[in-house]
Amino acid sequence: MDVSGGSGQPRSGNDEPARPQSGPTAPAADGTQPDPAAAATPGTPGPDPRDPQHPAPDGPAAQPPAPQPPTPEPPAPQPPAPEAPAPEPPVHEPEHPEPGRGPHVPAHHAAGGEPHGTGRGPGRPPQRKPEPGGGLLMGRPFGVPVYVAPSWFLVAALITWVFGGQLDRVLPELGAARYLVSLFFAVAFYASVLVHELAHTVAALRFKLPVRRIQLQFFGGVSEIEKEAETPGREFVLAFVGPLLSLVLSGVFYLALLPVEPGTVPGVLLAGLMISNLIVAAFNLLPGLPLDGGRMLRAVVWKITGKPMHGTVAAAWVGRALAVSVLIGLPLLTQSGALGSDAVDNVGMDTVMDALLAAILAAIIWTGAGNSLRMARLREHLPELRARALTRRAVPVPADTPLSEALRRANASGARALVVVDSEGGPVSLVREAAIVGVPEHRRPWVPVSTLAQDLTDGMRVSAELSGEELLDALRANPASEYLVVEETGAIYGVLSAADVERAFVKAMARPS
């Protein structure tokens, strides 16, 4: 089943970013420091060009206002906090906490988010994050990597042991060979789970939704789809194809069982695969998140109300009710004999195992429903992340400009970033905030800004019109500490700090829906 990933927003209202940071200020020409309250350099807040109380024209070539009167030199700047990479966009991941479907733990989250571009430093290019793993790579059907998590080997051993005990009662003549047959059943069962996940993957690719990976794990499989379906109809189809394929597989195994003699190894294997796929389909059709049926219910409520968040809330609370029902009802059904076994009057090992299994399933469903709510709230606020609102004003400087002079110009014009330009005024590199702080004040007059700058690549140029998931996708594709924000005409709008995006992302998650 598929659970939306997360989304986030910085703030509501106008487009003025509020980022209370501390950072270096530039020394004035006479050796004193400008007023720290008015100074705004990379890392310190300054007047925004869109603020009517602090008018200043957009763009790097703004004319500086009258300089502030000199004040005593402030204390030496503190080193900045570690650079926060841009948060990763939400991942829309089918989850199936059931025999054959595994729980999904959001990546951001999100989360929402996973760190990107580790190992960056002054003068060092950003390092692209390696492709997410997740265990042993088994192949790339349809171009999507399939991983087997280490937890799969644990559940494979458990299935081998349990199914082997059942075979001992049905086919005692097998002896120790029954465990080889049981291992084959475990592998075949997870092959069915993979088919279930591939159904979600193919549907997602058909709707042009990128799929990061498929992972087989303890309680089944997870298809990590990076974006949410655009319409409730597509959402319904995306969720339904998984249980549908499991039902089809159950029917195929039933037809294959008809000509086979009962009480034989092939007959037992085919019967076990038929029943297990039927259980997978039936369980995932239950109408509660994070199961496939929950996503189908979400799509129906979304269609009726026109609001996906309403569908998520309804399906998530049904999922929580389902979790409580599983926790209480499954042991009672097992003990009463309603599931086909004899009624049990006393508490034995089987009763304890049933209660433990019910607790695990209930915890997975409850957690998945809660994650769905959090990710939906994040996605609801995601459009409020706007490049234009988070961008710092920048001042252009030639490559041979001393750092002290560049900072003086930035302070005077209320800018908070430095862009190195060529002789024609075209941007060539960005001066990194962390590199500025690393230069002692007494050396700044002799350090040219070019030695502290990072060359611009195509991926480090982002449009000022980007927002929400498109903005996060652009930053995630090219991890860096700063990005040049440009207008549609190509004119410089300013510099976007990944740390600012991270702070806005966290702030968005702290706000109620």
Disulfide bonds with the S-S distance in Angstrom:
none
